[in-house]
């Protein structure tokens, strides 16, 4: 039986990945900061699907976090067939006025931990000539977004990085996929401290986590390099940069997202 490791597995899209992969009879290694939430989910999945579920409590902003996760997996004698780099978060507001430590932590989780975890597990997949890695990017990856600058930039990195690795690793039978969802009804907007009216507007155009996960797994199966899950509205969103000059694009997003700065 194959095993998947999922970061940010205690809630939202990560939890949905865990449920969907458990239903497909994959054993799981669940990684997140909350031991209570992880253990509750693990017990539910063990009972419902009769699979093995291990948990690793880990803050991915900690020094050597990815190496610690890798070492714990090896100590358990587990081979990871699918890595889902799902952990990530954002922050809304004027960059210069937001908490600087939080901005650095966004980069640590969204980029550094993702790169390090990929580098820890990818060589083994290449040696076995079998494996897959799903990196969660975002529709924000396709354009700079004032007042959401660090998050959007971090996801642009994830998209570019993942597509490059997709090309590098095809000959090793290792599939790499960047998933670029639009808004989804999770706690993301509240955690990022979006004003309520902007969060509600985004949720009107949201894609359920179940749809995102199912489409992501199908895209991985079909060996795609990236996917924008959901309906046509998300496709329109990510293709706007094709038709606008970059300065006009940035000013458009400044107008849209900047409405919350004055009202916040």
C-alpha positions in Angstrom: 0.0 0.0 0.0 1.4 3.4 -0.9 1.9 6.3 1.5 1.3 10.0 1.1 2.7 12.8 3.3 0.6 15.9 3.6 1.6 19.1 5.3 -0.9 21.5 6.7 -3.1 18.4 7.1 -5.2 19.4 10.1 -7.7 21.6 8.3 -9.0 23.0 5.0 -7.6 21.6 1.8 -4.9 19.6 3.6 -7.6 17.7 5.6 -9.5 17.2 2.4 -6.5 15.7 0.7 -6.1 13.3 3.7 -9.8 12.2 3.4 -9.6 11.7 -0.4 -6.4 9.8 -0.3 -7.6 7.6 2.6 -10.6 6.8 0.6 -8.2 5.6 -2.2 -6.6 3.3 0.4 -3.3 5.2 0.8 -1.6 5.2 4.1 -0.9 8.7 5.4 1.7 10.8 7.3 0.0 13.9 8.5 2.0 17.0 9.4 0.8 20.1 11.1 1.4 22.2 14.3 -1.7 21.0 16.2 -1.3 17.6 17.8 -4.9 17.5 19.0 -6.3 18.2 15.5 -3.9 15.7 13.8 -4.7 12.9 16.2 -8.4 13.5 16.0 -8.3 13.3 12.2 -5.9 10.3 12.3 -8.2 8.3 14.5 -11.2 9.1 12.3 -9.4 7.9 9.1 -7.9 4.8 10.7 -11.4 3.8 11.9 -13.2 4.7 8.7 -10.8 3.4 6.1 -8.6 0.8 7.9 -5.4 2.4 6.9 -2.2 3.3 8.7 -2.0 7.0 9.7 1.1 8.5 11.4 1.2 12.1 12.6 4.2 14.4 12.9 3.7 17.6 14.9 6.0 20.2 13.3 6.1 23.9 12.9 7.5 24.4 9.4 9.0 27.8 10.4 11.4 26.1 12.8 15.0 25.6 11.9 15.7 22.3 10.1 11.9 21.6 10.0 12.0 19.7 6.7 15.0 17.6 7.7 13.3 16.8 11.0 10.2 15.6 9.2 12.3 13.6 6.8 14.2 12.0 9.7 11.1 11.1 11.6 9.6 9.4 8.5 12.8 7.4 8.0 12.9 6.4 11.7 9.4 5.0 11.2 10.6 3.0 8.2 8.1 4.7 5.9 8.5 5.2 2.2 6.8 8.3 0.8 5.2 7.8 -2.6 3.3 11.1 -2.7 4.3 14.4 -1.1 1.6 17.0 -0.8 3.2 20.4 0.1 0.0 22.0 1.2 1.0 24.1 4.2 0.9 27.8 3.6 -0.7 31.1 4.7 -1.0 34.7 3.8 -1.4 38.2 5.2 -3.5 41.1 4.0 -2.5 44.8 4.2 0.1 47.4 3.4 3.5 45.5 3.5 5.4 48.3 5.3 2.7 48.5 8.0 2.3 44.7 8.6 4.2 42.6 11.1 7.6 41.9 9.6 8.1 38.6 11.4 4.9 37.3 9.9 6.1 38.2 6.4 9.3 36.3 6.9 7.3 33.3 8.2 5.1 33.3 5.1 8.3 32.9 3.0 9.6 30.2 5.4 6.5 28.1 5.1 5.3 28.8 1.5 8.8 28.7 -0.1 11.6 27.5 2.1 9.8 24.5 3.7 8.3 23.5 0.4 11.7 23.5 -1.3 13.4 21.7 1.5 10.8 19.0 1.8 10.8 18.5 -1.9 14.6 18.2 -1.9 14.4 15.7 1.0 12.0 13.3 -0.6 12.5 13.8 -4.4 15.9 11.9 -4.6 14.3 8.7 -3.2 11.4 8.9 -5.7 13.9 9.3 -8.5 15.9 6.3 -7.3 12.7 4.2 -7.2 11.6 5.6 -10.6 8.2 6.2 -9.0 6.5 9.0 -7.1 4.6 12.3 -7.1 4.7 15.7 -5.6 1.8 18.1 -5.4 2.8 21.7 -4.5 -0.1 24.1 -3.6 0.3 27.4 -5.5 -2.6 29.7 -6.1 -4.4 31.7 -8.7 -2.5 34.6 -7.1 0.7 33.1 -8.6 -0.1 34.6 -12.0 0.0 38.3 -11.0 1.5 40.7 -8.5 -1.1 41.7 -5.9 -0.7 44.9 -3.8 -1.8 44.4 -0.2 -1.3 40.7 -0.6 2.3 41.0 -1.9 4.3 38.4 -0.1 1.7 35.7 -0.5 1.2 36.3 -4.2 5.0 36.4 -4.8 5.5 33.2 -2.8 3.0 31.4 -4.9 4.5 32.7 -8.1 7.7 31.0 -6.9 5.9 27.7 -6.2 4.3 27.7 -9.7 7.6 28.4 -11.5 9.6 26.0 -9.3 7.1 23.2 -9.8 6.8 23.5 -13.5 10.6 23.4 -13.8 10.8 20.3 -11.7 8.0 18.7 -13.8 10.2 19.0 -16.8 13.4 17.8 -15.0 11.8 14.7 -13.5 9.6 13.2 -16.3 12.3 10.8 -17.3 12.4 9.4 -13.8 8.7 8.7 -13.7 8.2 11.2 -10.9 5.2 13.5 -11.5 5.3 17.1 -10.2 2.1 19.2 -10.1 1.4 22.8 -9.2 -2.2 23.4 -8.1 -3.4 26.9 -8.5 -6.9 27.3 -6.9 -8.8 30.5 -6.5 -10.7 31.3 -3.3 -12.0 28.4 -1.3 -14.3 28.3 1.7 -11.7 27.6 4.4 -10.3 29.7 7.2 -7.7 31.2 4.9 -9.2 34.7 4.6 -9.8 35.0 8.3 -6.3 33.8 9.1 -4.9 36.4 6.7 -7.0 39.1 8.3 -8.9 40.1 5.3 -11.7 42.6 5.9 -14.9 40.8 6.2 -16.5 42.4 3.1 -13.5 41.3 0.9 -13.5 37.8 2.4 -17.2 37.5 1.6 -16.8 38.7 -1.9 -14.0 36.2 -2.5 -16.1 33.4 -1.1 -18.9 34.1 -3.6 -16.4 32.9 -6.3 -15.0 30.0 -4.2 -14.3 26.4 -5.2 -15.0 23.7 -2.6 -11.9 21.9 -1.2 -13.3 18.6 -2.4 -13.4 19.9 -6.0 -9.8 21.3 -5.8 -8.5 18.0 -4.4 -10.3 15.7 -6.9 -9.2 17.8 -9.9 -5.6 18.0 -8.5 -5.3 14.2 -8.2 -6.8 13.7 -11.7 -4.3 16.2 -13.1 -1.4 14.4 -11.3 -2.6 11.1 -12.8 -2.7 12.7 -16.2 0.9 14.0 -15.7 0.1 17.7 -16.1 2.5 20.3 -14.8 -0.1 22.6 -13.3 -3.8 23.0 -12.9 -6.3 25.8 -12.1 -9.2 23.9 -10.6 -12.7 25.1 -10.5 -14.9 26.8 -13.0 -14.3 29.3 -15.9 -14.1 32.2 -13.5 -10.8 31.0 -12.2 -9.5 30.5 -15.7 -10.4 34.1 -16.5 -8.7 35.3 -13.3 -5.3 33.7 -14.2 -5.4 34.8 -17.8 -6.0 38.5 -17.1 -2.2 39.1 -17.3 -2.2 38.0 -20.9 -4.3 41.0 -21.9 -3.1 43.9 -19.7 0.2 45.8 -19.4 1.9 44.9 -16.1 1.5 48.4 -14.6 -2.2 48.4 -15.5 -2.6 45.0 -14.0 -1.0 46.0 -10.7 -3.1 49.1 -10.5 -6.2 47.1 -11.1 -5.4 44.8 -8.2 -4.4 47.8 -6.1 -7.9 49.3 -6.7 -9.7 46.0 -5.9 -7.7 44.9 -2.8 -6.9 48.4 -1.6 -10.5 49.1 -0.8 -10.0 47.2 2.4 -7.0 49.2 3.6 -9.0 52.3 4.2 -12.0 50.4 5.6 -10.0 48.0 7.8 
